[in-house]
Amino acid sequence: MKSLLVSFTFAVLSTQTLAEGAHHATSPYAQEAARDIKSLSETDVDELTRGGGWGFAKPAELNGYPGPSHVLQMKDRLGLTDDQLLKVQEVFDLMQARASEEGKVFVEAERELDAAFRSRTITESALRDLVATAEASRLRLRFIHLAAHLEMTRLLDARQIAAHGKHRGYWK
């Protein structure tokens, strides 16, 4: 009986120790500590500097405002005219060039913010300025992408916009 009680007590204490240990688990960010810019993965940096969307235009995309990249990919399914194709390509090229340029600004702003923390000498005033710089760039990036989606609704007809939404799986 005594060994059964000791075994039971050991089992309870082991379970309690494991449960308490769970509260001191490794951070889900631990693997990100080795990043060059802690807030951005290499994939993020690549997408931002090449002018990729980075999810900035979801409010437009998911509310029926197609993006130029997807319109170009679906040009045959949407039945674009030669004139539409030319205009969509122009919008895409301009969006991508502007987004790439601004993406580099944003990445650099995040790099500077990271470096300021790494130096361990950052002040609240410097922090305010660094965050404002990064967020102003992020705002410009988002506007660039959303504005391109808005422009697509001027170039496509209602049938093409509906076909885009259907082919993207947003509605039936």
BASENU-794930 format. One record per residue (C-alpha): x, y, z. Coordinates in steps of 0.5 Angstrom, whole numbers, padded with zeros to 4 digits, always signed. Last residue first. Layout:
XYZ ...
This chain:
-0040+0063-0114 -0036+0068-0109 -0029+0069-0107 -0026+0063-0110 -0021+0067-0115 -0025+0065-0121 -0031+0067-0118 -0029+0074-0116 -0025+0075-0123 -0031+0073-0127 -0035+0078-0123 -0030+0084-0124 -0030+0082-0132 -0038+0082-0132 -0038+0089-0129 -0033+0092-0134 -0026+0093-0133 -0021+0099-0133 -0025+0103-0128 -0025+0098-0123 -0018+0096-0124 -0016+0103-0122 -0019+0102-0115 -0014+0096-0114 -0008+0100-0116 -0010+0105-0111 -0010+0100-0106 -0003+0097-0108 +0000+0104-0108 -0004+0106-0101 -0001+0101-0097 +0006+0102-0099 +0005+0110-0097 +0002+0108-0091 +0008+0103-0089 +0013+0109-0091 +0009+0113-0086 +0009+0107-0081 +0017+0106-0082 +0018+0114-0081 +0013+0115-0075 +0017+0108-0072 +0024+0111-0072 +0021+0118-0070 +0018+0116-0064 +0023+0111-0062 +0028+0117-0062 +0024+0121-0057 +0023+0115-0053 +0031+0113-0053 +0035+0108-0056 +0042+0106-0053 +0041+0099-0053 +0045+0098-0060 +0040+0093-0062 +0034+0097-0061 +0037+0102-0065 +0039+0097-0070 +0032+0094-0071 +0029+0101-0072 +0034+0103-0077 +0033+0096-0081 +0025+0097-0080 +0026+0104-0084 +0031+0101-0089 +0025+0096-0090 +0020+0101-0091 +0025+0105-0096 +0026+0099-0100 +0018+0098-0100 +0017+0105-0103 +0022+0104-0109 +0019+0097-0110 +0012+0099-0109 +0013+0105-0114 +0016+0100-0119 +0010+0095-0118 +0005+0100-0118 +0007+0103-0125 +0008+0096-0128 +0001+0094-0126 -0002+0100-0128 +0001+0100-0135 +0000+0092-0136 -0008+0094-0134 -0008+0099-0139 -0005+0095-0145 -0009+0089-0143 -0015+0093-0143 -0013+0096-0150 -0012+0089-0153 -0019+0087-0150 -0019+0083-0144 -0023+0076-0144 -0023+0075-0136 -0021+0068-0137 -0016+0070-0142 -0013+0076-0138 -0013+0072-0131 -0006+0073-0130 -0006+0080-0132 -0012+0081-0128 -0009+0078-0122 -0003+0082-0122 -0007+0088-0123 -0011+0087-0117 -0019+0086-0117 -0024+0090-0113 -0029+0086-0111 -0029+0087-0103 -0024+0081-0102 -0019+0085-0106 -0020+0092-0104 -0020+0090-0096 -0014+0085-0098 -0010+0090-0101 -0004+0091-0097 -0003+0083-0096 +0005+0083-0098 +0003+0086-0105 +0010+0085-0108 +0014+0091-0110 +0021+0087-0111 +0023+0090-0105 +0017+0088-0101 +0017+0081-0103 +0024+0080-0102 +0024+0083-0095 +0018+0079-0093 +0021+0073-0095 +0028+0074-0092 +0023+0075-0085 +0022+0082-0083 +0021+0084-0075 +0028+0082-0073 +0031+0085-0079 +0038+0081-0080 +0034+0075-0077 +0037+0071-0072 +0032+0072-0066 +0027+0070-0071 +0027+0063-0069 +0026+0065-0061 +0019+0068-0064 +0014+0063-0061 +0018+0064-0054 +0020+0058-0051 +0016+0056-0045 +0016+0058-0038 +0008+0057-0037 +0009+0050-0039 +0014+0048-0034 +0008+0049-0029 +0004+0044-0032 +0010+0039-0033 +0012+0040-0025 +0005+0039-0023 +0005+0032-0027 +0011+0030-0024 +0008+0032-0017 +0002+0028-0019 +0006+0022-0021 +0010+0022-0015 +0005+0022-0010 +0001+0016-0014 +0008+0012-0014 +0009+0014-0006 +0002+0012-0005 +0002+0005-0009 +0009+0004-0005 +0006+0005+0002 +0000+0000+0000 
